[in-house]
Amino acid sequence: MVGKIYRNLMASGSAALGNYIFSPKFTPIRYQRVAKAANEAGGIALAKYFGRNYFLISDPLVARELHTTHVSSLKRGGRLYALIQRIVGDGPITADGSEWLHHRQQLNPSLTDSAVSAYLPSIVKSHAHNFNQWLQRSSSFPIAISREDVTAVLCSVISKLVFGFSINDDDLRSLCANEFKKNVLLGQIGLAPIKLPTWFPFSRNRRLHKLTLGSTEVLQKQLQVYLQRNNHNQPVLCLLNSINAESIAQARCPLHFGKNHLIDLVRNIFYASIMTTSISLEWALRVLSTKPQILDSLRCEIDFFVSDEYSIPTVLPYLRKCKSFILEVLRLYPPAPGVFRNVSREISYTGGTLPRGSTVITSIYGMHTNNLYWEDPFSFRPDRFDLDASPNDAYWPFHTGGHICPGKTLALSELIIALVLIVRRFNVVWQPSLSLEGNLIGPLVFSSGSDSVLLERRI
């Protein structure tokens, strides 16, 4: 019945399809409807909503052409990007064109494969410290790990990775709470029929503004500490030092506190790293809680290769089942389900024309569930990645081409490390009723269930 209704919508015209997808009440599952519409139409569907053309794309070949050859004609825009820019300032998350390349070049030295390899021992140590705290909460009973718990771990690890030292507990709690609340508000503001200004008392915009100021204040404080330590010749291995060293080597001005670009860079790193990685780690735990046979397979590999936790960076390339599992989590549960761009000038591509003023929604979730490229796409099967880390062009969790996420290697390594450390310490309690449905909040997809994942101490 549902399929018949959907086919009728497709046949009745793009306006009906637009209402079916973009109606506010469908916001939590909109990314699924975009994917379905594009896949049912063969990879490209046209929808109209309030007189605007939306091209929904799940064909990876078309998407690659648009985001490489015609990338200069695709601009970020819309209310959601304006809100994100308010949160993170100017940086790679919000920039276009040459500005994006400038930010990318600034980040590149700190995210090369060799740089990431140097960070791994510190990442292992940071994660181990946090998971040992989870162990202290567990004795003879399982502990409930909430979304906030996972976010707190990533906030702690990323903080040390960026600055080279641990943030005190009060600042860390404040930063973690603010980051989590800001994403919830992004989703709520997007649903609000009336957009109240920032100055209006009790408005969501005002709350978002206050949370952003709070996060920025905490990060500014850490930057002051970082610069004081560097001025006293106490350099440590961290992202900011890697960026700074490259700037000096190329005879550019080193990082200087007080310049807006530095705090914006840090805010971009925190927003991009903490939420996406914590969402993926939570999805991984939820999958393991419903699929115990996968947990057994991962544990066998981990126990065989990991003699002690200091060896994890060395044996990381051999943990193929762990990597395949994380890649499949990112395929079926991508934290960012799509890429939203406005067409600034007419684009002629292999399959047709995109008029100026239209909007392109590249559905990452659609590509990841496109049955032309994936066998049994809605089944969770890590084995599809056993022989090849990216079996076809329809794998986009980190985008593609020149705009591929510069932190891809770091994010994958960190997720595998976190997985290994958790499996070594805990059994994931089987919870067959735990929800594996997604819920779009702002630009990211969280699990729709509110139940926590249960972990018990491994004996």
Summary of the structure (lengths in Angstrom):
residues: 459
radius of gyration: 22.1
end to end distance: 50.0
largest distance: 70.1
contacts: 1470
relative contact order: 0.16
helix: 60%
strand: 11%
